[in-house]
Amino acid sequence: MRYLVVKKKSLMLAAAALAVLAAVAALTVQSNAAAVYLGVNPRKVPIYRVDTTEKKVAISFDAAWGADRTQSLLDTIKEYDVSATFFLVGFWARKYPEYVQKINDAGLEIGTHSNTHPHMPRLSEAQMELELKESCASIEAVTKKKTELFRAPFGDYSDKMLNVCGRLGLKTIQWDVDSLDWKDLSSQTMTERVLSRVKPGSVILFHNDGKFTPDALPAILLGLKNKGFTVTSVGDLLLKGEYTIDHAGEMKAK
């Protein structure tokens, strides 16, 4: 009988503990939902776009898997007299140092896109640091300039990753307009997609090896110009001085 009483008491205590855990979980979910609703982000967020009244946008290219179309992109950027940012994976920079030099000589901005293109949040902090430091070293060996921007492979990030980037002096950049050039969209479809979504402060994502990106880029740059936009690099678009990043990743002046 005593065994049954003790067992019943243990079950009651376990049930009470589960109820407390459930209540805490519910409050956490509610608080996170409320934070998003109120525009207070419960976690860290990279920069997706910039809050500005200027008709100014940034174009960016991730480089990881090839270089065959890179010269065409550089020629178009020069022809239309705009700037841009290239985010380079470390192994790409080491394989194509001549293109790192060409990008740098063209006066274009270069950021890191990691060293081996992993899912960064799956790594330990030490592994993250190694990815970033090795990729920056490969880029800086050619450019002789400090690398200040980082774009995470797959756009995959975590608080831990953003903390590591912060310690290394790197701003993490996402995008708010995806050209989807990696899906091999036609140049017309890509052009219509970008021009219909862009707004002041946008960061546009392309890839240097997108099949139809060289065909679409002239029409996109002309369309942006006709809409009154200035096309620049990510670094030039970013706000100077103190800023905040809201729950949607918008960089705002304090």
Contacts in CASP RR format, 6 or more apart in sequence:
PFRMAT RR
TARGET T0000
AUTHOR 0000-0000-0000
METHOD contacts of the structure
MODEL  1
MRYLVVKKKSLMLAAAALAVLAAVAALTVQSNAAAVYLGVNPRKVPIYRV
DTTEKKVAISFDAAWGADRTQSLLDTIKEYDVSATFFLVGFWARKYPEYV
QKINDAGLEIGTHSNTHPHMPRLSEAQMELELKESCASIEAVTKKKTELF
RAPFGDYSDKMLNVCGRLGLKTIQWDVDSLDWKDLSSQTMTERVLSRVKP
GSVILFHNDGKFTPDALPAILLGLKNKGFTVTSVGDLLLKGEYTIDHAGE
MKAK
31 42 0 8 1.000
32 42 0 8 1.000
35 41 0 8 1.000
35 42 0 8 1.000
35 247 0 8 1.000
36 42 0 8 1.000
36 247 0 8 1.000
39 246 0 8 1.000
39 247 0 8 1.000
40 247 0 8 1.000
41 245 0 8 1.000
41 246 0 8 1.000
41 247 0 8 1.000
41 249 0 8 1.000
43 159 0 8 1.000
44 159 0 8 1.000
44 162 0 8 1.000
44 163 0 8 1.000
45 162 0 8 1.000
45 245 0 8 1.000
45 246 0 8 1.000
45 247 0 8 1.000
45 248 0 8 1.000
45 249 0 8 1.000
46 152 0 8 1.000
46 157 0 8 1.000
46 162 0 8 1.000
46 172 0 8 1.000
46 173 0 8 1.000
46 174 0 8 1.000
46 245 0 8 1.000
46 249 0 8 1.000
47 171 0 8 1.000
47 172 0 8 1.000
47 173 0 8 1.000
47 174 0 8 1.000
47 203 0 8 1.000
47 238 0 8 1.000
47 245 0 8 1.000
47 249 0 8 1.000
47 251 0 8 1.000
48 174 0 8 1.000
48 175 0 8 1.000
48 176 0 8 1.000
48 203 0 8 1.000
48 248 0 8 1.000
48 249 0 8 1.000
48 250 0 8 1.000
49 175 0 8 1.000
49 176 0 8 1.000
49 201 0 8 1.000
49 202 0 8 1.000
49 203 0 8 1.000
49 249 0 8 1.000
49 250 0 8 1.000
49 251 0 8 1.000
50 201 0 8 1.000
50 203 0 8 1.000
50 237 0 8 1.000
50 238 0 8 1.000
50 239 0 8 1.000
50 250 0 8 1.000
50 251 0 8 1.000
51 201 0 8 1.000
51 239 0 8 1.000
51 250 0 8 1.000
51 251 0 8 1.000
51 252 0 8 1.000
51 253 0 8 1.000
52 200 0 8 1.000
52 201 0 8 1.000
52 237 0 8 1.000
52 239 0 8 1.000
53 200 0 8 1.000
54 200 0 8 1.000
54 201 0 8 1.000
54 230 0 8 1.000
55 200 0 8 1.000
55 227 0 8 1.000
55 228 0 8 1.000
55 229 0 8 1.000
55 230 0 8 1.000
56 200 0 8 1.000
56 201 0 8 1.000
56 229 0 8 1.000
56 230 0 8 1.000
56 232 0 8 1.000
56 237 0 8 1.000
57 198 0 8 1.000
57 199 0 8 1.000
57 200 0 8 1.000
57 201 0 8 1.000
57 202 0 8 1.000
57 203 0 8 1.000
57 204 0 8 1.000
57 224 0 8 1.000
57 229 0 8 1.000
57 230 0 8 1.000
57 231 0 8 1.000
57 232 0 8 1.000
57 237 0 8 1.000
58 84 0 8 1.000
58 85 0 8 1.000
58 201 0 8 1.000
58 202 0 8 1.000
58 203 0 8 1.000
58 204 0 8 1.000
58 231 0 8 1.000
58 232 0 8 1.000
58 233 0 8 1.000
58 234 0 8 1.000
58 235 0 8 1.000
58 236 0 8 1.000
58 237 0 8 1.000
59 82 0 8 1.000
59 84 0 8 1.000
59 85 0 8 1.000
59 204 0 8 1.000
59 206 0 8 1.000
59 221 0 8 1.000
59 231 0 8 1.000
60 84 0 8 1.000
60 85 0 8 1.000
60 86 0 8 1.000
60 87 0 8 1.000
60 151 0 8 1.000
60 173 0 8 1.000
60 175 0 8 1.000
60 203 0 8 1.000
60 204 0 8 1.000
60 205 0 8 1.000
60 206 0 8 1.000
60 234 0 8 1.000
61 73 0 8 1.000
61 84 0 8 1.000
61 85 0 8 1.000
61 86 0 8 1.000
61 87 0 8 1.000
61 206 0 8 1.000
61 207 0 8 1.000
61 208 0 8 1.000
62 87 0 8 1.000
62 89 0 8 1.000
62 113 0 8 1.000
62 151 0 8 1.000
62 205 0 8 1.000
62 206 0 8 1.000
62 207 0 8 1.000
62 208 0 8 1.000
63 70 0 8 1.000
63 86 0 8 1.000
63 87 0 8 1.000
63 88 0 8 1.000
63 89 0 8 1.000
63 92 0 8 1.000
63 99 0 8 1.000
63 113 0 8 1.000
63 207 0 8 1.000
63 208 0 8 1.000
63 209 0 8 1.000
64 89 0 8 1.000
64 91 0 8 1.000
64 92 0 8 1.000
64 113 0 8 1.000
64 117 0 8 1.000
64 153 0 8 1.000
64 207 0 8 1.000
64 209 0 8 1.000
65 92 0 8 1.000
65 209 0 8 1.000
66 92 0 8 1.000
66 96 0 8 1.000
66 208 0 8 1.000
66 209 0 8 1.000
67 92 0 8 1.000
67 95 0 8 1.000
67 96 0 8 1.000
67 99 0 8 1.000
67 208 0 8 1.000
67 209 0 8 1.000
68 209 0 8 1.000
69 208 0 8 1.000
69 209 0 8 1.000
69 210 0 8 1.000
69 213 0 8 1.000
69 214 0 8 1.000
70 96 0 8 1.000
70 99 0 8 1.000
70 102 0 8 1.000
70 103 0 8 1.000
70 208 0 8 1.000
70 209 0 8 1.000
71 99 0 8 1.000
71 102 0 8 1.000
72 214 0 8 1.000
73 206 0 8 1.000
73 208 0 8 1.000
73 213 0 8 1.000
73 214 0 8 1.000
73 217 0 8 1.000
74 102 0 8 1.000
74 103 0 8 1.000
74 106 0 8 1.000
74 108 0 8 1.000
76 214 0 8 1.000
76 217 0 8 1.000
76 218 0 8 1.000
76 221 0 8 1.000
77 83 0 8 1.000
77 84 0 8 1.000
77 106 0 8 1.000
77 108 0 8 1.000
77 217 0 8 1.000
78 106 0 8 1.000
79 218 0 8 1.000
80 218 0 8 1.000
80 221 0 8 1.000
80 222 0 8 1.000
80 225 0 8 1.000
80 231 0 8 1.000
82 221 0 8 1.000
82 231 0 8 1.000
82 232 0 8 1.000
83 107 0 8 1.000
83 108 0 8 1.000
83 109 0 8 1.000
83 231 0 8 1.000
83 232 0 8 1.000
83 233 0 8 1.000
83 236 0 8 1.000
84 108 0 8 1.000
84 109 0 8 1.000
84 231 0 8 1.000
84 232 0 8 1.000
84 233 0 8 1.000
85 108 0 8 1.000
85 109 0 8 1.000
85 110 0 8 1.000
85 111 0 8 1.000
85 149 0 8 1.000
85 173 0 8 1.000
85 233 0 8 1.000
85 234 0 8 1.000
85 235 0 8 1.000
86 103 0 8 1.000
86 108 0 8 1.000
86 109 0 8 1.000
86 110 0 8 1.000
86 111 0 8 1.000
86 208 0 8 1.000
87 110 0 8 1.000
87 111 0 8 1.000
87 112 0 8 1.000
87 113 0 8 1.000
87 149 0 8 1.000
87 150 0 8 1.000
87 151 0 8 1.000
87 173 0 8 1.000
88 100 0 8 1.000
88 110 0 8 1.000
88 111 0 8 1.000
88 112 0 8 1.000
88 113 0 8 1.000
88 135 0 8 1.000
88 139 0 8 1.000
89 112 0 8 1.000
89 113 0 8 1.000
89 114 0 8 1.000
89 115 0 8 1.000
89 116 0 8 1.000
89 117 0 8 1.000
89 135 0 8 1.000
89 153 0 8 1.000
90 112 0 8 1.000
90 113 0 8 1.000
90 114 0 8 1.000
90 115 0 8 1.000
90 116 0 8 1.000
90 134 0 8 1.000
90 135 0 8 1.000
90 138 0 8 1.000
90 139 0 8 1.000
91 115 0 8 1.000
91 116 0 8 1.000
91 117 0 8 1.000
92 113 0 8 1.000
93 100 0 8 1.000
93 135 0 8 1.000
93 138 0 8 1.000
93 139 0 8 1.000
93 142 0 8 1.000
94 138 0 8 1.000
97 142 0 8 1.000
100 110 0 8 1.000
100 139 0 8 1.000
100 142 0 8 1.000
100 143 0 8 1.000
101 142 0 8 1.000
103 110 0 8 1.000
104 110 0 8 1.000
104 142 0 8 1.000
104 143 0 8 1.000
104 145 0 8 1.000
108 233 0 8 1.000
109 149 0 8 1.000
109 233 0 8 1.000
109 234 0 8 1.000
109 235 0 8 1.000
109 236 0 8 1.000
110 139 0 8 1.000
110 143 0 8 1.000
110 145 0 8 1.000
110 147 0 8 1.000
111 139 0 8 1.000
111 147 0 8 1.000
111 148 0 8 1.000
111 149 0 8 1.000
111 150 0 8 1.000
111 151 0 8 1.000
112 132 0 8 1.000
112 135 0 8 1.000
112 136 0 8 1.000
112 139 0 8 1.000
112 147 0 8 1.000
112 149 0 8 1.000
112 150 0 8 1.000
112 151 0 8 1.000
112 170 0 8 1.000
113 135 0 8 1.000
113 150 0 8 1.000
113 151 0 8 1.000
113 153 0 8 1.000
114 120 0 8 1.000
114 131 0 8 1.000
114 132 0 8 1.000
114 135 0 8 1.000
114 150 0 8 1.000
114 152 0 8 1.000
114 153 0 8 1.000
115 130 0 8 1.000
115 131 0 8 1.000
115 132 0 8 1.000
115 134 0 8 1.000
115 135 0 8 1.000
115 138 0 8 1.000
116 131 0 8 1.000
117 153 0 8 1.000
118 131 0 8 1.000
118 153 0 8 1.000
119 153 0 8 1.000
119 154 0 8 1.000
119 156 0 8 1.000
120 128 0 8 1.000
120 131 0 8 1.000
120 152 0 8 1.000
120 153 0 8 1.000
120 156 0 8 1.000
120 157 0 8 1.000
120 158 0 8 1.000
120 161 0 8 1.000
121 156 0 8 1.000
121 157 0 8 1.000
121 158 0 8 1.000
121 160 0 8 1.000
121 161 0 8 1.000
123 131 0 8 1.000
125 160 0 8 1.000
125 164 0 8 1.000
128 160 0 8 1.000
128 161 0 8 1.000
128 164 0 8 1.000
129 164 0 8 1.000
129 168 0 8 1.000
132 150 0 8 1.000
132 164 0 8 1.000
132 165 0 8 1.000
132 168 0 8 1.000
132 170 0 8 1.000
133 168 0 8 1.000
135 147 0 8 1.000
136 147 0 8 1.000
136 168 0 8 1.000
139 147 0 8 1.000
140 146 0 8 1.000
140 147 0 8 1.000
147 170 0 8 1.000
148 169 0 8 1.000
148 170 0 8 1.000
148 171 0 8 1.000
148 235 0 8 1.000
149 170 0 8 1.000
149 171 0 8 1.000
149 172 0 8 1.000
149 173 0 8 1.000
149 234 0 8 1.000
149 235 0 8 1.000
150 165 0 8 1.000
150 170 0 8 1.000
150 171 0 8 1.000
150 172 0 8 1.000
150 173 0 8 1.000
151 172 0 8 1.000
151 173 0 8 1.000
151 174 0 8 1.000
152 161 0 8 1.000
152 172 0 8 1.000
152 174 0 8 1.000
155 174 0 8 1.000
157 172 0 8 1.000
157 174 0 8 1.000
161 172 0 8 1.000
162 172 0 8 1.000
165 171 0 8 1.000
165 172 0 8 1.000
171 238 0 8 1.000
173 203 0 8 1.000
173 234 0 8 1.000
174 203 0 8 1.000
174 249 0 8 1.000
175 203 0 8 1.000
175 204 0 8 1.000
175 205 0 8 1.000
176 197 0 8 1.000
176 202 0 8 1.000
176 203 0 8 1.000
177 194 0 8 1.000
177 197 0 8 1.000
177 198 0 8 1.000
177 202 0 8 1.000
177 203 0 8 1.000
177 204 0 8 1.000
177 205 0 8 1.000
178 205 0 8 1.000
179 185 0 8 1.000
179 190 0 8 1.000
179 193 0 8 1.000
179 194 0 8 1.000
179 204 0 8 1.000
179 205 0 8 1.000
179 206 0 8 1.000
179 213 0 8 1.000
179 216 0 8 1.000
179 220 0 8 1.000
180 190 0 8 1.000
180 193 0 8 1.000
181 190 0 8 1.000
181 206 0 8 1.000
181 207 0 8 1.000
181 210 0 8 1.000
181 211 0 8 1.000
181 212 0 8 1.000
181 213 0 8 1.000
181 216 0 8 1.000
182 207 0 8 1.000
182 210 0 8 1.000
184 210 0 8 1.000
184 211 0 8 1.000
184 212 0 8 1.000
185 193 0 8 1.000
185 212 0 8 1.000
186 212 0 8 1.000
187 212 0 8 1.000
187 215 0 8 1.000
187 216 0 8 1.000
187 219 0 8 1.000
188 216 0 8 1.000
188 219 0 8 1.000
190 212 0 8 1.000
190 213 0 8 1.000
190 216 0 8 1.000
190 220 0 8 1.000
191 216 0 8 1.000
191 219 0 8 1.000
191 220 0 8 1.000
191 223 0 8 1.000
194 204 0 8 1.000
194 216 0 8 1.000
194 220 0 8 1.000
195 220 0 8 1.000
195 223 0 8 1.000
195 224 0 8 1.000
195 227 0 8 1.000
198 204 0 8 1.000
198 224 0 8 1.000
198 227 0 8 1.000
198 229 0 8 1.000
200 229 0 8 1.000
201 237 0 8 1.000
203 234 0 8 1.000
203 237 0 8 1.000
206 213 0 8 1.000
206 217 0 8 1.000
207 213 0 8 1.000
221 231 0 8 1.000
224 231 0 8 1.000
225 231 0 8 1.000
238 251 0 8 1.000
239 251 0 8 1.000
239 252 0 8 1.000
239 253 0 8 1.000
241 253 0 8 1.000
242 253 0 8 1.000
242 254 0 8 1.000
243 251 0 8 1.000
243 252 0 8 1.000
243 253 0 8 1.000
243 254 0 8 1.000
244 251 0 8 1.000
244 252 0 8 1.000
244 254 0 8 1.000
245 251 0 8 1.000
245 252 0 8 1.000
246 252 0 8 1.000
END
